[in-house]
């Protein structure tokens, strides 16, 4: 990949990372419920999910998902179900101020937070289709593809690290200033609704014929 081509992809990666979606909602939700330091752990899972998508596309499974109506529907509805589940769980979360959640709870270990972030990005056919449509435009097919995919994965991972830090900090420092149970309950329901909306939008997403 030429340096000028990488710069163009680097710019596109910022737009991809900043655009609101389920990942941004997950980062803000984690910041709201766990503060910045612990909430940022979810971003590690989100990036692992992106890398999973890059790997899937790189080995050719992404083309199968995009081409097969059955495979596409299976992945899509699994993603929809998971986002709706997260929305319901967030909606029903106890109205506990963030400052009381500095230590890991029994159901919110680092592993479970990473897994949550991974699931959000890994089980998302929109990401697969997007990578299939956009990434080849920045690749030199006459050269070895492995290192190009490594560079692409590292680039998207870097921009997500920075952008999701911003989303997490926004929720932890700005929204986290609202301490009353009523405020926390409202915010939980807002973010829960965002997850459900993200699931609804994914349900409307169709495979290109």
C-alpha positions as CSV (number, residue, x, y, z in Angstrom):
1,X,0.0,0.0,0.0
2,X,1.5,3.3,-1.1
3,X,1.8,6.0,1.6
4,X,-0.6,8.4,-0.2
5,X,-3.1,5.6,-0.4
6,X,-2.7,4.9,3.3
7,X,-3.2,8.6,4.1
8,X,-6.5,8.5,2.2
9,X,-7.6,5.4,4.1
10,X,-6.4,7.0,7.4
11,X,-8.7,9.9,6.7
12,X,-11.6,7.6,5.8
13,X,-11.0,5.6,9.1
14,X,-11.6,8.8,11.1
15,X,-15.0,9.2,9.4
16,X,-15.8,5.6,10.0
17,X,-14.9,5.7,13.7
18,X,-16.6,9.1,14.4
19,X,-19.9,8.2,12.7
20,X,-22.5,7.3,15.4
21,X,-23.4,3.7,15.7
22,X,-23.7,0.8,18.1
23,X,-20.0,1.0,19.0
24,X,-20.3,4.7,20.0
25,X,-23.4,3.8,22.1
26,X,-21.6,1.0,23.8
27,X,-18.6,3.3,24.6
28,X,-20.8,6.0,26.1
29,X,-22.9,3.4,28.0
30,X,-19.7,1.9,29.5
31,X,-18.4,5.4,30.4
32,X,-21.8,6.2,32.1
33,X,-21.9,3.0,34.1
34,X,-18.2,2.4,34.9
35,X,-16.3,5.7,34.6
36,X,-13.6,6.3,32.0
37,X,-10.9,4.0,33.3
38,X,-13.0,0.8,33.5
39,X,-15.5,1.9,30.8
40,X,-12.6,2.2,28.3
41,X,-12.2,-1.6,28.6
42,X,-15.2,-2.0,26.3
43,X,-13.3,-0.3,23.5
44,X,-10.8,-3.1,23.6
45,X,-13.6,-5.5,22.8
46,X,-14.9,-3.2,20.0
47,X,-11.5,-3.1,18.4
48,X,-11.2,-6.9,18.7
49,X,-14.6,-7.1,16.9
50,X,-13.3,-4.8,14.1
51,X,-10.2,-7.0,13.7
52,X,-12.4,-10.0,13.6
53,X,-14.3,-8.4,10.7
54,X,-11.1,-7.6,8.9
55,X,-10.0,-11.2,9.4
56,X,-13.3,-12.5,8.1
57,X,-13.1,-10.4,5.0
58,X,-9.4,-11.2,4.5
59,X,-10.0,-15.0,4.4
60,X,-12.9,-14.7,2.1
61,X,-15.7,-15.5,4.6
62,X,-17.0,-12.0,4.3
63,X,-17.8,-12.5,0.6
64,X,-19.8,-15.6,1.6
65,X,-21.8,-13.6,4.1
66,X,-22.4,-10.9,1.6
67,X,-23.4,-13.3,-1.2
68,X,-25.4,-15.9,0.8
69,X,-28.9,-14.7,1.8
70,X,-29.0,-17.4,4.5
71,X,-25.6,-16.6,6.0
72,X,-26.3,-12.9,5.9
73,X,-29.7,-13.2,7.6
74,X,-28.3,-15.5,10.3
75,X,-25.5,-13.0,11.2
76,X,-27.8,-10.0,10.9
77,X,-30.5,-11.3,13.2
78,X,-28.0,-12.5,15.7
79,X,-26.7,-9.0,15.8
80,X,-30.2,-7.5,16.0
81,X,-31.0,-9.8,18.9
82,X,-27.8,-9.0,20.8
83,X,-28.3,-5.2,20.4
84,X,-31.9,-5.4,21.6
85,X,-30.9,-7.6,24.5
86,X,-28.3,-4.9,25.5
87,X,-31.0,-2.2,25.2
88,X,-33.4,-4.1,27.5
89,X,-30.6,-4.8,30.0
90,X,-29.5,-1.1,30.0
91,X,-33.2,0.1,30.3
92,X,-33.7,-2.2,33.4
93,X,-30.3,-1.4,35.0
94,X,-30.5,-0.1,38.6
95,X,-30.2,3.6,39.1
96,X,-26.8,3.5,40.8
97,X,-24.6,6.5,40.6
98,X,-21.4,5.9,38.6
99,X,-19.2,6.8,41.5
100,X,-20.5,3.7,43.3
101,X,-19.3,1.5,40.5
102,X,-15.5,2.0,40.7
103,X,-14.8,-1.6,41.4
104,X,-15.8,-4.5,39.2
105,X,-19.2,-6.1,40.1
106,X,-19.8,-9.8,40.0
107,X,-21.5,-9.6,36.5
108,X,-19.3,-6.9,35.0
109,X,-15.8,-8.3,34.9
110,X,-13.2,-7.1,32.5
111,X,-13.7,-10.2,30.4
112,X,-17.5,-9.7,30.2
113,X,-17.0,-6.0,29.1
114,X,-14.5,-7.0,26.4
115,X,-16.8,-9.8,25.2
116,X,-19.7,-7.3,25.1
117,X,-17.7,-4.9,22.9
118,X,-16.4,-7.7,20.7
119,X,-19.9,-9.1,20.1
120,X,-21.2,-5.7,19.0
121,X,-18.7,-5.2,16.2
122,X,-18.1,-8.9,15.3
123,X,-21.7,-9.8,14.8
124,X,-22.6,-7.0,12.4
125,X,-23.0,-7.8,8.7
126,X,-23.0,-4.0,8.0
127,X,-19.4,-4.0,9.0
128,X,-18.6,-6.9,6.7
129,X,-20.4,-5.4,3.7
130,X,-18.7,-2.0,4.4
131,X,-15.2,-3.6,4.5
132,X,-15.9,-5.5,1.4
133,X,-17.1,-2.4,-0.4
134,X,-14.5,0.1,0.8
135,X,-11.3,-1.7,1.7
136,X,-10.5,-3.1,-1.8
137,X,-10.4,0.5,-3.1
138,X,-7.3,1.2,-1.0
139,X,-5.5,-2.1,-1.7
140,X,-2.9,-3.0,-4.3
141,X,-4.0,-6.4,-5.5
142,X,-0.7,-6.9,-7.3
143,X,1.2,-7.0,-3.9
144,X,0.9,-9.4,-1.0
145,X,-2.4,-8.8,0.8
146,X,-1.5,-10.0,4.3
147,X,0.5,-6.9,5.3
148,X,-2.0,-4.6,3.7
149,X,-4.8,-6.2,5.9
150,X,-2.5,-5.8,8.9
151,X,-2.0,-2.1,8.1
152,X,-5.8,-1.6,7.5
153,X,-6.7,-3.4,10.8
154,X,-4.1,-1.4,12.8
155,X,-5.3,1.9,11.2
156,X,-8.9,1.3,12.0
157,X,-7.9,0.1,15.5
158,X,-6.0,3.3,16.2
159,X,-8.7,5.7,15.1
160,X,-11.2,3.7,17.2
161,X,-9.0,3.9,20.2
162,X,-8.9,7.7,20.0
163,X,-12.6,8.2,19.0
164,X,-14.0,5.8,21.5
165,X,-11.9,7.4,24.3
166,X,-13.7,10.6,23.5
167,X,-17.1,9.0,23.6
168,X,-16.3,7.2,26.9
169,X,-14.9,10.4,28.4
170,X,-18.0,12.4,27.3
171,X,-20.3,10.0,29.1
172,X,-18.1,9.6,32.2
173,X,-17.3,13.2,32.8
174,X,-20.3,15.1,31.4
175,X,-23.2,12.8,31.8
176,X,-21.5,11.3,34.9
177,X,-22.0,14.6,36.6
178,X,-25.7,13.8,36.9
179,X,-25.7,11.8,40.2
180,X,-29.3,11.5,41.3
181,X,-31.1,8.2,40.8
182,X,-33.6,9.9,38.6
183,X,-30.9,11.2,36.3
184,X,-29.2,7.8,36.2
185,X,-32.5,6.0,35.5
186,X,-33.2,8.5,32.7
187,X,-29.8,8.0,31.1
188,X,-30.0,4.2,31.4
189,X,-33.3,4.4,29.5
190,X,-31.9,6.8,26.9
191,X,-28.9,4.5,26.2
192,X,-31.1,1.4,26.3
193,X,-33.3,3.0,23.7
194,X,-30.2,3.8,21.6
195,X,-29.2,0.2,21.6
196,X,-32.7,-0.9,20.5
197,X,-32.8,1.7,17.8
198,X,-29.4,0.4,16.6
199,X,-30.8,-3.0,16.5
200,X,-33.9,-1.8,14.6
201,X,-31.6,-0.1,12.0
202,X,-29.6,-3.2,11.6
203,X,-32.9,-5.2,11.1
204,X,-33.7,-2.8,8.2
205,X,-30.3,-3.3,6.6
206,X,-30.5,-5.4,3.4
207,X,-28.0,-7.4,1.5
208,X,-27.0,-5.8,-1.8
209,X,-28.3,-8.0,-4.7
